[in-house]
């Protein structure tokens, strides 16, 4: 159920009360020498698709909006290919989208986000403050959600490492280059807390953290299901 692949009569026919528009949010930024720049997009899309499958068990369905990739990506700005936009751009886009959906009769929006640049997360939180309709947005960096994900994710040494490489191996294996790379143990979370402002300063000179060599499609499939479940639960809680 991808919004952009439907015709306008098909969109019009969707039940606004039982169909939830889901916005995948990613970024265009360096993800090591082995993953594509759109890695966050791919993860968010996989999360949204997993949520759609799980919504069916609750008498609901999802429709996946076009992926939003133009977000703040300052930590990767020194790497070729990265496109970084102002926080105001993302905040305004989410608010405008909410206004437009509400005008069309939709009653809820869900955000599947897998881009964790702190400036980007702040822009999403700012958008929620003035949202015209309920938005389900589980922040995966928060304790209760993070604890449901992999050990590498929880360590903070996680960007294009085992966690993200596993997900791309599960859904788009042809896009993964040689990922037999040495482990980078520096915690990106700790680096952010220390005031570091880019991947190189944080100890990731090749724009990755963690252990991509340990990635597997099996882990990726499990993670995708859990991400979908977390977003599902956020959607259901906003409907109560």
C-alpha positions in Angstrom: 0.0 0.0 0.0 2.3 2.8 -1.3 0.5 6.1 -1.6 2.5 7.1 -4.7 1.5 3.9 -6.6 -2.2 4.4 -6.1 -4.6 6.4 -8.3 -6.6 9.3 -6.8 -9.9 7.3 -6.9 -8.1 4.5 -4.9 -6.9 7.1 -2.3 -10.4 8.5 -2.1 -11.9 5.1 -1.5 -9.6 4.4 1.6 -11.5 4.4 4.9 -10.1 7.4 6.9 -11.1 5.8 10.2 -9.2 2.5 9.7 -6.3 3.5 7.4 -3.2 5.2 8.8 -0.8 7.1 6.6 2.8 6.2 7.5 5.6 8.6 6.6 9.0 7.0 6.3 11.7 9.5 7.2 15.4 8.9 6.4 18.3 10.9 5.1 20.9 11.1 2.3 24.2 10.6 4.1 27.3 8.5 4.2 26.9 5.1 5.7 30.4 3.7 5.5 32.1 2.5 2.3 29.7 -0.5 2.1 26.1 0.9 2.4 24.2 3.3 0.1 23.5 6.9 1.0 19.8 6.1 1.3 20.3 3.5 4.0 18.1 5.3 6.5 15.3 5.5 3.8 15.5 1.8 3.3 15.3 1.0 7.0 12.3 3.4 7.5 10.5 1.9 4.5 11.1 -1.6 5.8 9.7 -0.5 9.2 6.6 1.0 7.6 6.0 -2.1 5.6 6.3 -4.3 8.6 3.8 -2.1 10.5 1.4 -2.3 7.6 1.5 -6.1 7.9 1.0 -6.1 11.6 -1.9 -3.5 11.5 -4.0 -6.1 9.7 -4.2 -8.1 12.9 -6.0 -5.2 14.5 -8.6 -4.5 11.7 -6.5 -1.6 10.4 -4.3 -0.9 7.4 -1.5 1.4 6.6 -0.8 3.4 3.5 2.9 4.4 3.0 3.6 8.0 2.0 6.5 8.9 -0.2 9.8 8.8 1.8 11.1 12.1 3.2 14.9 12.2 2.7 15.7 15.9 3.0 16.7 16.1 6.6 19.5 17.5 8.8 22.6 15.3 8.4 25.3 17.4 9.9 27.4 14.6 11.3 28.1 13.2 7.9 28.5 16.6 6.1 32.2 16.2 5.3 31.6 13.0 3.3 30.8 13.2 -0.4 27.2 12.6 -1.3 25.7 13.7 2.0 22.8 16.2 1.6 22.0 18.1 4.8 19.1 20.4 5.2 18.0 22.9 7.9 15.9 21.6 10.9 13.3 24.1 9.9 12.8 22.3 6.6 11.9 19.0 8.2 9.7 20.7 10.9 7.8 22.7 8.3 7.3 19.7 6.1 5.8 17.5 8.8 3.5 20.4 9.9 2.4 21.0 6.3 1.8 17.3 5.7 -0.3 17.1 8.8 -2.4 20.1 7.8 -2.9 18.7 4.3 -3.9 15.2 5.6 -6.3 16.7 8.1 -7.9 18.7 5.3 -8.4 15.5 3.3 -10.1 13.8 6.2 -7.3 11.8 7.8 -7.4 11.5 11.5 -3.9 10.2 12.3 -0.3 10.2 11.0 2.5 7.8 11.9 6.3 8.5 11.4 8.7 5.7 10.7 12.1 7.3 11.4 15.5 5.7 11.4 17.7 8.8 11.2 19.1 9.8 14.6 21.1 12.9 14.0 20.3 14.9 17.1 19.3 18.0 15.2 17.0 16.0 13.0 15.3 14.4 16.0 14.8 17.9 17.6 13.2 19.1 14.4 10.7 16.2 14.5 9.9 16.9 18.1 9.4 20.6 17.3 6.9 19.6 14.5 4.9 17.5 17.0 4.3 20.5 19.2 2.1 22.1 16.6 0.7 19.1 14.8 -2.9 19.5 13.6 -3.7 15.8 14.1 -2.3 12.9 16.4 1.1 11.7 15.3 2.6 8.4 16.3 6.3 8.9 16.5 8.3 6.4 18.6 11.8 7.8 19.2 14.0 4.7 18.9 16.8 6.4 20.9 14.7 6.5 24.0 15.3 3.9 26.7 12.2 1.7 26.4 12.4 1.5 22.6 16.2 1.2 22.4 16.1 -1.7 24.9 14.0 -3.7 22.5 16.6 -3.4 19.7 20.0 -5.1 19.3 23.0 -4.9 21.7 25.0 -2.9 19.2 22.2 -0.4 18.8 22.0 0.0 22.6 25.8 0.5 22.8 25.7 3.7 20.8 28.4 2.3 18.5 25.9 2.1 15.8 25.9 3.7 12.3 26.3 1.4 9.3 27.4 -1.3 11.6 25.9 -4.7 12.4 22.5 -3.3 13.1 22.0 -1.3 10.0 23.9 -3.6 7.7 21.8 -6.5 8.8 18.6 -4.7 7.9 19.8 -3.8 4.4 21.0 -7.4 3.9 17.5 -8.5 4.8 15.6 -6.2 2.4 18.1 -5.1 -0.3 21.1 -7.4 -0.2 22.2 -6.4 -3.7 23.0 -2.9 -2.3 25.5 -4.1 0.3 29.1 -3.9 -0.8 32.0 -5.7 0.9 31.1 -5.3 4.6 34.1 -7.3 6.0 35.3 -4.2 7.8 37.1 -3.8 11.2 34.9 -3.0 14.2 34.7 0.6 15.3 33.9 0.6 19.0 33.6 4.3 19.6 30.1 5.2 20.9 28.4 7.8 18.7 26.0 8.6 21.6 28.9 9.4 23.9 30.6 11.5 21.3 27.4 13.6 20.8 27.2 14.1 24.6 30.8 15.3 24.6 30.0 17.9 21.9 31.5 16.2 18.9 29.9 17.5 15.7 30.8 15.0 13.0 31.6 11.3 12.4 35.3 11.9 12.1 35.6 13.7 15.4 33.5 10.9 17.0 36.0 8.3 15.9 34.4 7.1 12.6 36.7 8.3 9.8 34.9 6.0 7.3 31.4 7.1 8.4 30.6 3.9 10.2 30.5 2.7 13.8 30.0 -0.9 15.2 30.8 -4.2 13.4 29.4 -4.5 9.9 31.3 -7.7 9.4 29.0 -9.4 12.0 25.8 -8.5 10.1 23.3 -11.1 8.9 20.0 -11.1 7.0 18.5 -13.2 9.8 19.2 -10.5 12.4 17.9 -7.9 10.0 14.5 -9.6 9.6 14.1 -9.9 13.3 14.9 -6.2 13.8 12.5 -5.1 11.0 9.7 -7.0 12.7 10.5 -5.4 16.1 10.7 -1.9 14.5 7.3 -2.5 12.9 5.9 -3.7 16.2 7.2 -0.6 18.1 5.5 1.7 15.5 2.3 -0.4 15.6 2.1 0.0 19.4 2.6 3.8 19.1 -0.2 4.0 16.5 -2.6 2.0 18.7 -1.7 4.0 21.8 -2.6 7.3 19.9 -6.0 5.8 19.0 -7.1 5.2 22.6 
